[in-house]
Amino acid sequence: QLKQKNQTLEDKLAQIENHSDDMRTKYENETFEKLRQQMSEIQSIKQQFETIHASHSSTQQMNDKFQQALNAKEAQIQAKDLLIVNLNELLGKRNADIDVIQQKLQSMQTENERLDSIMQHAIDSKMRSLQHSQAEIQKLKLLVQNNI
């Protein structure tokens, strides 16, 4: 009877150990499966993060390139603006010089017209004087011829 109880207890112990082993195996399998799923999810999230980070990095590089290009264009525009300002100043000075020269030219033309008028008057006066002198000479010649 003791042997039978002992055997029964050993059988129950074996069943309990088998059941315990089965439960542990099931728990370990479920736990490892959950761990694998979580590791897979973590790996997926890591890949997504790396993709987003690479994309952001690429976007940042493109933004940097665009910013550099924009800065270069702004520098060109500023250089052109400065050139335009300088050329406008030079043009203003040239226009002022042209105005002064035109005024001098107008003044000289007026002076030339005045001198031409004086010279024409002098020529006319001399011509009248010459004609008068020739007329006098002619009279004297006639007098001289009549006296001879």
C-alpha positions as CSV (number, residue, x, y, z in Angstrom):
1,Q,0.0,0.0,0.0
2,L,2.9,2.4,0.8
3,K,4.5,1.4,-2.4
4,Q,1.3,2.1,-4.3
5,K,0.9,5.4,-2.6
6,N,4.5,6.1,-3.2
7,Q,4.0,5.2,-6.8
8,T,0.9,7.3,-7.0
9,L,2.7,10.2,-5.5
10,E,5.6,9.7,-7.9
11,D,3.2,9.5,-10.8
12,K,1.5,12.7,-9.6
13,L,4.9,14.3,-9.1
14,A,5.9,13.2,-12.6
15,Q,2.6,14.6,-14.0
16,I,3.1,17.8,-12.1
17,E,6.7,18.1,-13.3
18,N,5.5,17.3,-16.9
19,H,2.7,19.9,-16.5
20,S,5.2,22.3,-14.9
21,D,7.7,21.7,-17.8
22,D,4.8,22.1,-20.3
23,M,3.7,25.4,-18.6
24,R,7.3,26.6,-18.5
25,T,7.9,25.7,-22.1
26,K,4.6,27.4,-23.1
27,Y,5.4,30.5,-21.0
28,E,9.0,30.6,-22.4
29,N,7.7,30.2,-26.0
30,E,5.1,32.9,-25.5
31,T,7.6,35.2,-23.8
32,F,10.2,34.6,-26.5
33,E,7.6,35.1,-29.3
34,K,6.5,38.4,-27.7
35,L,10.2,39.3,-27.3
36,R,10.8,38.5,-31.0
37,Q,7.7,40.6,-32.0
38,Q,8.9,43.5,-29.9
39,M,12.4,43.2,-31.3
40,S,10.9,43.1,-34.8
41,E,8.8,46.2,-34.0
42,I,11.9,47.9,-32.5
43,Q,13.9,47.1,-35.6
44,S,11.1,48.4,-37.9
45,I,10.9,51.6,-35.8
46,K,14.7,51.9,-36.0
47,Q,14.6,51.6,-39.8
48,Q,11.8,54.1,-40.0
49,F,13.8,56.5,-37.8
50,E,17.0,56.0,-39.9
51,T,15.0,56.6,-43.1
52,I,13.4,59.7,-41.6
53,H,16.8,60.9,-40.2
54,A,18.4,60.3,-43.6
55,S,15.6,62.1,-45.3
56,H,15.9,65.0,-42.9
57,S,19.6,65.0,-43.3
58,S,19.2,65.1,-47.1
59,T,16.5,67.8,-46.7
60,Q,18.8,69.8,-44.5
61,Q,21.6,69.4,-47.0
62,M,19.3,70.6,-49.8
63,N,18.1,73.5,-47.6
64,D,21.8,74.4,-46.9
65,K,22.5,74.3,-50.7
66,F,19.5,76.4,-51.5
67,Q,20.4,78.8,-48.7
68,Q,23.9,79.1,-50.1
69,A,22.5,79.7,-53.6
70,L,20.1,82.3,-52.2
71,N,23.0,84.0,-50.4
72,A,25.0,84.0,-53.6
73,K,22.1,85.5,-55.6
74,E,21.6,88.2,-52.9
75,A,25.3,89.0,-53.0
76,Q,25.0,89.3,-56.8
77,I,22.0,91.6,-56.5
78,Q,23.8,93.7,-54.0
79,A,26.8,94.0,-56.2
80,K,24.6,94.9,-59.2
81,D,22.7,97.5,-57.1
82,L,26.0,99.0,-56.0
83,L,27.2,99.0,-59.7
84,I,23.9,100.7,-60.7
85,V,24.3,103.4,-58.0
86,N,27.9,104.1,-59.1
87,L,26.9,104.2,-62.7
88,N,24.0,106.6,-61.9
89,E,26.4,108.8,-60.0
90,L,28.8,108.8,-63.0
91,L,26.0,109.5,-65.4
92,G,24.8,112.4,-63.2
93,K,28.3,113.9,-63.2
94,R,28.6,113.4,-67.0
95,N,25.2,115.1,-67.5
96,A,26.3,118.0,-65.3
97,D,29.5,118.2,-67.4
98,I,27.5,118.2,-70.6
99,D,25.2,120.9,-69.2
100,V,28.2,123.1,-68.4
101,I,29.7,122.5,-71.8
102,Q,26.4,123.2,-73.5
103,Q,26.2,126.5,-71.6
104,K,29.7,127.4,-72.6
105,L,28.9,126.5,-76.2
106,Q,25.8,128.6,-76.1
107,S,27.8,131.5,-74.6
108,M,30.5,131.1,-77.3
109,Q,27.9,131.0,-80.1
110,T,26.3,134.2,-78.7
111,E,29.8,135.8,-78.5
112,N,30.6,134.6,-82.1
113,E,27.3,136.1,-83.4
114,R,28.1,139.3,-81.6
115,L,31.7,139.3,-83.0
116,D,30.3,138.4,-86.5
117,S,27.9,141.4,-86.3
118,I,30.8,143.7,-85.2
119,M,33.0,142.4,-87.9
120,Q,30.3,142.7,-90.6
121,H,29.7,146.3,-89.4
122,A,33.4,147.0,-89.6
123,I,33.6,145.5,-93.1
124,D,30.7,147.5,-94.2
125,S,32.2,150.6,-92.7
126,K,35.6,150.0,-94.3
127,M,33.9,149.2,-97.6
128,R,32.0,152.6,-97.5
129,S,35.3,154.2,-96.5
130,L,37.1,152.5,-99.4
131,Q,34.3,153.5,-101.8
132,H,34.5,157.0,-100.5
133,S,38.3,157.0,-100.8
134,Q,38.1,155.7,-104.4
135,A,35.5,158.3,-105.2
136,E,37.9,161.0,-103.8
137,I,40.8,159.5,-105.7
138,Q,38.7,159.5,-108.9
139,K,37.8,163.2,-108.3
140,L,41.5,164.0,-107.7
141,K,42.4,162.1,-110.9
142,L,39.9,164.1,-112.8
143,L,41.1,167.3,-111.3
144,V,44.7,166.4,-112.2
145,Q,43.8,165.5,-115.7
146,N,41.7,168.7,-116.2
147,N,44.6,170.8,-114.9
148,I,47.1,169.4,-117.2
